[in-house]
Amino acid sequence: MSKKTVVSVDLFCSKCRVKVMKQISTIEGINSIALDPSKNTATVIGEADPVCIIKQVRKFSKSAQITSIGPAKEEKKEEKKDACLSLPRTCQKCDVVWYVSDISYPHCNIL
């Protein structure tokens, strides 16, 4: 029997979402995964154990918690009217910063 597991996890940027999807998708017995960045939740439908799901999500975010577990129901999908025109900037956790220095160091004189 399929279960619907809702996990609350921080989904600040697109890189965070991809990392959470990769962690959850390694579990067997999952039919679908839906991320809701506005509510910071990941909804997993399938026969997978909720404890395994939360263990995988906590590898990315230690503050992840199970919000609800229940039977899977068919939900009516609404058409999205708002389109995202540009990708959001990455969060500080995922952002890679490159530092470039203007200081030129002298070459090695030993060689």
C-alpha positions in Angstrom: 0.0 0.0 0.0 1.3 3.4 -1.0 2.0 6.0 1.7 2.3 9.7 1.5 5.1 11.0 3.6 5.6 14.8 3.9 9.1 15.9 5.1 9.9 19.5 6.1 13.4 20.5 4.8 15.0 23.8 3.9 14.7 24.4 0.1 16.3 27.8 -0.4 17.7 27.4 -4.0 17.7 25.2 -7.0 20.9 23.4 -5.9 19.3 22.5 -2.6 16.3 21.1 -4.4 18.5 19.0 -6.7 20.5 17.6 -3.7 17.3 16.7 -1.8 15.9 15.0 -4.9 19.1 13.0 -5.4 19.1 11.9 -1.8 15.5 10.8 -1.8 15.6 9.1 -5.3 18.2 6.6 -4.0 15.5 4.9 -1.9 13.7 2.0 -3.5 9.9 1.8 -3.5 9.2 5.4 -4.4 6.5 6.3 -7.0 6.8 10.1 -7.0 8.6 12.9 -5.3 7.2 16.5 -5.2 9.0 19.5 -3.8 7.2 22.6 -2.6 9.8 25.4 -2.1 7.1 27.8 -0.8 6.2 25.5 2.1 9.8 24.0 2.4 8.4 20.5 2.1 9.1 17.3 0.1 6.2 15.0 -0.5 7.1 11.3 -1.2 4.5 8.8 -2.4 5.4 5.1 -2.4 6.0 2.0 -0.3 9.3 3.3 1.1 9.8 3.4 4.8 9.5 7.0 6.3 12.5 6.3 8.5 14.6 5.6 5.5 13.4 8.7 3.8 14.2 11.0 6.7 17.6 9.4 7.1 18.5 10.2 3.5 17.2 13.8 3.8 19.1 14.4 7.0 22.3 13.6 5.1 21.7 17.0 3.4 19.9 18.9 6.1 20.2 18.0 9.7 17.0 20.0 10.6 14.7 17.8 8.4 11.6 16.5 10.1 8.7 14.3 9.2 5.5 16.5 9.0 2.9 13.8 8.2 2.4 10.2 7.1 -0.8 9.0 5.6 -2.4 7.1 2.8 -1.7 8.3 -0.7 -4.7 10.1 -2.3 -5.1 11.4 -5.8 -4.9 15.2 -5.7 -6.2 17.5 -8.3 -3.4 19.3 -10.0 -3.9 23.0 -10.6 -2.3 24.7 -13.6 0.4 27.1 -12.6 -0.2 30.6 -13.8 3.0 32.1 -12.6 6.1 31.3 -14.6 9.5 31.6 -13.2 11.4 33.8 -15.7 14.9 33.5 -14.1 16.6 31.0 -11.8 17.0 32.2 -8.2 20.4 32.9 -6.8 21.9 30.1 -4.8 21.8 30.1 -1.0 24.9 30.7 1.1 25.2 27.0 1.9 25.5 26.1 -1.8 27.2 29.2 -3.1 30.8 28.7 -4.1 32.9 31.8 -3.7 36.1 32.4 -5.7 38.6 34.9 -4.3 41.0 36.6 -6.7 43.9 38.5 -5.4 45.6 41.5 -7.2 48.8 40.9 -5.3 51.5 39.4 -7.6 53.9 37.1 -5.9 57.5 37.0 -7.1 58.6 33.9 -8.8 60.9 31.4 -7.1 64.5 32.4 -7.4 65.9 29.0 -6.4 65.4 27.5 -9.9 
